[in-house]
Amino acid sequence: MTSTMLKILALIFMFLDHVAEFIPGAPIWLHWIGRISAPIFFFCMAWGFYYTSNRKVYLSRMYGFGVIMALINYICNNIYQDPYCYISNNIFVTLFLIGVISWILEIRKNDKKRGNKYIIFFCLYQIFSTIICIFTKQIIGGYGAFELAGALMGNIIFTEGSILFVFLGVLMYFTKENKKSLATAYIIFCLIFFALTSVNNFSIEGLFYENYQWMMIGTLPFMYLYNGKKGKGYKYLFYLFYPIHIVALFWIGNLCF
């Protein structure tokens, strides 16, 4: 299975998940299917970033779409009063940070001294940007101010999935070439994530109706099916489909139901 095929499947799973998110009365099992989506995108990002001929352009494009998506979210959330569901989706920023951190750690593998400097700078920058994001919320107000500032600053706290999902993407990048290592690391991550989200609220019913993020373990077979080939690409399909379908579902859910 090529990376293009994986991305198309992830788009379908993501769309179903967002139908359940924005359309009142949609069945919960659409969310279950949707748990598979994000990890597939992280996996494809890992290989795409590895193979790209120009990492600066790749990350700049991801950053740019992240800022645009954050602006769209902020506008929609604050134009419509008391929406059924606010838009907080912005996987572009998560993917951008996965790429940045993976690149820094890769540099450290080849040049420890230089890499350590980048790590220190990145950590200090994240502390600084977190403070700026908090102050920005106080200045501009409105729902989604944290996420807007986070996208502009490339902040690891105020991004979709926060630190945990960024860590997952980086983990995939460094285990992608060994399927056994990838599977082991991914299963351990899913178990830890499940433990963290269920420690104070565990129940059999909760496994399917509240803390169902553990279902992302279903991504593993798709990663194993990857054949190392790019496929046809359709580079801008994801970039355009992502904001368009989210905004469309947001307005359909609020105006028609």
Residue pairs with C-beta under 8 A, 6 or more apart in sequence:
1 222
1 225
1 226
1 227
2 226
2 227
2 229
2 230
2 231
2 232
3 44
3 47
3 48
3 226
3 229
3 230
3 231
4 230
4 231
4 232
4 233
4 234
5 231
6 40
6 43
6 44
6 222
6 225
6 226
7 40
7 41
7 44
7 234
7 237
7 238
8 234
8 237
9 40
9 222
10 36
10 37
10 38
10 40
10 41
10 44
11 37
11 237
11 238
11 241
13 33
13 34
13 36
13 37
13 40
14 34
14 37
14 38
14 41
14 242
15 245
16 30
16 33
16 34
17 30
17 31
17 33
17 34
17 35
17 37
18 34
18 89
18 245
18 246
18 249
19 26
19 30
19 249
20 26
20 27
20 28
20 30
20 31
20 34
21 31
21 85
21 89
21 249
22 84
22 85
22 246
22 249
22 250
22 252
22 253
23 249
23 252
23 253
23 257
24 84
24 253
24 257
25 257
28 208
28 209
31 212
32 208
32 212
32 215
35 212
35 213
35 214
35 215
35 216
35 218
35 219
36 215
36 216
36 218
36 219
36 222
38 91
38 161
38 165
38 216
39 168
39 172
39 186
39 216
39 219
39 223
40 219
40 222
40 223
41 91
41 95
41 238
42 94
42 95
42 98
42 165
42 168
42 169
42 172
43 172
43 176
43 219
43 222
43 223
43 226
45 95
45 98
45 99
45 169
45 173
46 98
46 102
46 169
46 172
46 173
46 176
47 176
47 226
47 228
48 58
49 55
49 58
49 98
49 99
49 102
49 103
49 173
50 173
50 176
51 230
52 58
55 99
55 103
58 99
59 96
59 99
59 100
59 103
61 239
62 92
62 95
62 96
62 99
63 92
63 93
63 96
63 154
65 92
65 239
65 242
65 243
66 90
66 92
66 93
66 95
66 96
66 151
67 151
67 152
68 243
69 89
69 90
69 92
69 93
69 151
69 242
69 243
70 90
70 93
70 144
70 147
70 148
70 150
70 151
70 152
71 148
72 87
72 243
72 247
73 87
73 88
73 89
73 90
73 144
73 147
73 148
74 142
74 143
74 144
74 145
74 147
74 148
76 83
76 87
76 247
76 250
76 251
77 83
77 86
77 87
77 142
77 143
77 144
78 142
78 143
78 144
80 250
80 254
83 250
83 253
83 254
84 253
84 254
84 257
85 250
85 253
86 143
86 144
87 144
87 246
87 247
87 250
88 144
88 147
88 160
89 160
89 246
90 147
90 151
90 159
90 160
91 160
91 161
91 242
92 151
92 242
93 150
93 151
93 154
93 159
93 160
94 159
94 160
94 161
94 165
94 166
94 169
95 169
96 154
97 154
97 156
97 159
97 166
97 169
98 166
98 169
98 170
98 173
100 122
100 154
101 122
101 166
101 170
102 169
102 170
102 173
102 174
104 115
104 118
104 119
104 122
105 115
105 119
105 170
105 174
107 114
107 115
107 118
108 114
108 115
108 116
108 118
108 119
109 115
126 155
126 156
126 157
129 150
129 153
129 154
129 155
130 155
130 157
130 158
132 149
132 153
133 146
133 149
133 150
133 153
133 155
133 157
133 158
134 146
136 145
136 146
136 148
136 149
137 145
137 146
137 149
140 148
146 158
147 158
147 159
147 160
149 155
149 158
150 157
150 158
150 159
151 159
156 162
156 163
156 166
157 163
159 166
161 168
164 193
167 189
168 186
168 189
171 185
171 186
171 189
172 182
172 185
172 186
175 181
175 182
175 185
175 186
176 182
179 223
179 224
182 223
183 220
183 223
183 224
186 217
186 219
186 220
186 223
187 217
187 220
190 214
190 216
190 217
193 213
193 214
193 216
194 211
194 213
194 214
197 211
197 213
197 214
198 206
198 207
198 211
201 210
201 211
202 211
207 214
